[in-house]
Amino acid sequence: MVGREKHRMEAFVRFHLIDEKTYYANIEPDFNVLPLIIKHFKTRYADQNWIIYDLSRNYGISYNQNEVQEVYIEFKTP
């Protein structure tokens, strides 16, 4: 099931441009697949800055065309 979820994330994650040069995507997978999808996105989007954030686990991965880092975002509530 984890492998199926990994494949689903690789196929269906959709990014949105959040500033002049950074793309962002929220995900809510059933399993903790972020560590498993890093290589795919690092290869596929090597020329872009991006963040994929797992809302279910409250952490994400960020890529700056050089390295991947784990990130935490505090979302403001209205």
C-alpha positions as CSV (number, residue, x, y, z in Angstrom):
1,M,0.0,0.0,0.0
2,V,2.9,2.3,0.7
3,G,4.3,1.7,-2.8
4,R,1.0,2.5,-4.3
5,E,0.7,5.7,-2.3
6,K,4.3,6.7,-3.4
7,H,3.4,6.2,-7.0
8,R,0.1,8.2,-6.6
9,M,2.0,11.1,-5.1
10,E,4.6,11.1,-7.9
11,A,1.8,11.1,-10.5
12,F,-0.7,13.5,-9.0
13,V,1.2,16.2,-7.0
14,R,0.3,19.6,-8.5
15,F,2.5,22.6,-7.8
16,H,1.4,26.3,-7.6
17,L,3.8,29.2,-8.1
18,I,3.9,31.0,-4.7
19,D,6.5,33.6,-5.5
20,E,8.7,34.6,-8.4
21,K,10.6,31.3,-8.3
22,T,9.2,28.8,-5.9
23,Y,6.5,26.2,-6.5
24,Y,4.5,24.7,-3.6
25,A,2.2,21.7,-3.2
26,N,0.2,20.4,-0.3
27,I,-0.3,16.7,0.1
28,E,-2.3,14.5,2.7
29,P,-1.1,10.9,2.1
30,D,-2.2,8.0,4.3
31,F,1.5,7.0,4.7
32,N,4.6,9.0,5.3
33,V,5.9,9.0,1.7
34,L,7.8,12.3,1.6
35,P,11.2,10.6,2.1
36,L,10.3,8.1,-0.7
37,I,9.4,10.7,-3.3
38,I,12.4,13.1,-2.9
39,K,14.4,11.4,-5.6
40,H,11.6,11.5,-8.2
41,F,10.9,15.2,-7.7
42,K,14.5,16.2,-7.4
43,T,15.2,14.6,-10.7
44,R,12.0,15.7,-12.5
45,Y,12.1,19.3,-11.3
46,A,15.9,19.8,-10.9
47,D,15.8,23.3,-12.5
48,Q,13.1,24.6,-10.1
49,N,12.7,25.6,-6.5
50,W,9.9,23.7,-4.8
51,I,8.3,22.7,-1.5
52,I,6.0,19.7,-0.9
53,Y,4.2,19.9,2.4
54,D,2.5,17.0,4.1
55,L,-0.4,18.6,6.0
56,S,-1.2,15.4,7.8
57,R,2.3,15.2,9.4
58,N,3.1,18.9,9.6
59,Y,6.4,18.8,7.7
60,G,7.6,19.1,4.2
61,I,10.6,18.9,1.9
62,S,12.1,21.9,0.2
63,Y,14.5,21.9,-2.8
64,N,16.6,24.9,-4.0
65,Q,18.1,23.4,-7.1
66,N,21.0,22.3,-5.0
67,E,19.8,20.4,-1.9
68,V,16.7,19.0,-0.2
69,Q,15.9,20.1,3.3
70,E,13.1,19.2,5.7
71,V,10.9,22.2,6.5
72,Y,8.2,23.1,9.0
73,I,5.6,25.8,8.3
74,E,3.4,27.5,10.9
75,F,0.2,28.3,9.1
76,K,-1.8,31.3,10.5
77,T,-5.4,30.6,11.4
78,P,-8.0,33.3,10.9
